Structures are given as structure tokens and as C-alpha cells.
């Protein structure tokens, strides 16, 4: 049921999810910069790289959740409930496929090539 004909629960829930995901993304995206600025030239480059990588990945998860939440929110306002579910599933699958499955598959292929001798 669309938000126009329903109570505010579905719309509020979608908006809250998108808002919190966006806030988390902003926090996770700015932390690598803060770590770098505070620990610059302290001889801890490997730790900085590991932390920055993890926080960037966390930020990307939040970006994906923000995109999915925004798409679900807009769809909930404009279309019936089945469309909301469809858009949510398609958006989630797209984010997972493009941002996780494909890069991880490429990483696996690169590691296999490094282990196997070249002919």
C-alpha cells in the first residue's frame, strides 16, 4: 500500500532508514581522513591503510543502504506495496552484485592466477 493511502509507518520507516544510513556513511567516510591527519608521520602507515580500507568499505555499505532506502521511500510514496518490494529487492541485488560480488570474484581470479604458474 502506498504512503498516500497508508499510515505514516511505512514512509517514516523508509525515510528513517535512508537518513540513518546517510549519517553513518558520512561518519565512516570522514574517519580515514581524521586518522590520517592525526597519525601522519608517526610510522604507522600499515595500520592507517587497514583502518582506512575498513572504514571506506563500511561507508560503501552505508551508501548502498542509503540508495536502497531512498528508492524504497520514493516508490512507497508513488506506487502500491508490490512495487516497493520489487524496487527494494532490485536495488539491493544491484548494489550487492556491482559493489560486492563482482569485485570479490575478480579478487578470487587474481589470487588464483598468482598461485598457478603461468604457461
C-alpha positions in Angstrom: 0.0 0.0 0.0 1.4 3.4 -0.9 2.2 6.0 1.7 -0.5 8.2 0.3 -3.2 5.7 1.2 -1.5 4.2 4.2 -0.4 5.4 7.6 2.9 7.1 8.1 4.6 3.9 9.4 6.0 2.7 6.0 7.0 6.1 4.8 8.6 7.1 8.2 10.5 3.8 8.3 11.9 4.2 4.8 12.9 7.8 5.5 14.5 6.9 8.8 16.5 4.1 7.2 17.8 6.4 4.4 18.6 9.2 6.9 20.5 6.9 9.4 22.4 5.2 6.5 23.4 8.5 5.1 24.6 9.7 8.6 26.6 6.5 9.1 28.1 6.9 5.6 29.2 10.4 6.3 30.8 9.3 9.6 32.6 6.3 8.1 33.8 8.3 5.0 35.3 11.1 7.1 37.2 8.8 9.6 40.0 7.8 7.3 40.9 11.5 6.8 40.8 12.1 10.6 43.0 9.1 11.2 45.5 10.2 8.6 45.6 13.8 9.9 46.1 12.8 13.5 48.6 10.0 12.8 50.5 11.4 9.9 54.3 10.7 10.0 54.0 8.5 13.1 55.4 5.4 11.4 52.1 3.6 11.4 51.3 3.5 7.7 50.2 -0.1 7.5 47.6 0.4 10.3 46.4 3.6 8.6 45.8 1.8 5.3 44.0 -1.1 7.0 41.7 1.2 9.0 41.0 3.5 6.0 40.1 0.4 3.9 37.7 -0.9 6.5 36.1 2.4 7.1 35.7 3.0 3.4 34.0 -0.4 3.0 31.7 0.5 5.9 31.0 3.8 4.2 30.1 2.0 1.0 27.7 -0.3 2.8 26.0 2.8 4.2 25.9 4.4 0.7 24.2 1.3 -0.6 21.7 1.3 2.2 21.0 5.0 1.6 20.4 4.4 -2.0 18.1 1.4 -1.3 16.3 3.4 1.4 15.7 6.4 -0.9 14.5 4.3 -3.7 12.1 2.4 -1.4 10.9 5.7 0.1 10.1 7.3 -3.3 8.5 4.1 -4.6 6.4 3.8 -1.4 5.1 7.3 -1.9 4.3 6.8 -5.6 3.3 3.2 -6.1 1.5 0.3 -4.5 3.2 -2.1 -2.0 4.2 -4.8 -4.5 6.3 -2.1 -6.4 8.0 -1.1 -3.2 9.1 -4.7 -2.6 10.2 -5.1 -6.2 12.3 -1.9 -6.2 13.8 -2.8 -2.9 14.9 -6.2 -4.0 16.2 -5.0 -7.3 18.1 -2.1 -5.7 19.6 -4.4 -3.1 20.6 -7.1 -5.6 22.2 -4.4 -7.9 24.3 -3.0 -5.0 25.4 -6.4 -3.9 26.2 -7.6 -7.4 28.1 -4.5 -8.5 29.8 -3.5 -5.3 30.5 -6.9 -3.7 30.1 -9.9 -5.9 31.9 -8.7 -9.0 34.9 -7.2 -7.1 35.2 -10.3 -4.9 35.0 -12.6 -8.0 37.8 -10.6 -9.6 39.9 -10.8 -6.4 39.4 -14.6 -6.4 40.6 -14.8 -10.0 43.6 -12.6 -9.3 44.6 -14.8 -6.3 44.2 -18.0 -8.4 46.4 -16.6 -11.2 49.1 -15.6 -8.6 49.1 -19.2 -7.3 49.0 -21.0 -10.6 52.2 -21.0 -12.7 52.0 -19.0 -16.0 52.2 -21.1 -19.2 
